[in-house]
């Protein structure tokens, strides 16, 4: 399970497992949704910690500054924007950033 947190990219099933483990306080990470607010309001993964849309990512990513050493998982609709967010965060010195491959479209866990 913990080896999932060493990957650069995870799939929806792995994220579902990680959220369950986090709910049980066995692991800790942040889930950052980088879709636009209207997308987030339409459907979101239960357990998302932050919404930082890519359209304002450079201006708003400072809210993550105190979490530079924490595992951060980025997520969007299909995985492209979250991959870009992952690259930006790594370039800014964030130690461990993981992309959700396939985005929310490939996630079968709980959503609202």
Buried (B, 14 or more C-beta within 10 A) or exposed (E): EEEBBEEEBBBBEBBBBBBBBBEEEEBEBBBBBBBBEEBBEEEBBEBBBBBBBBEEBEEEBEEBEEBEEBBBBBBBBBBEBBBBBBEBBBEBEBEBBBBBBBBBEBBEBEEE
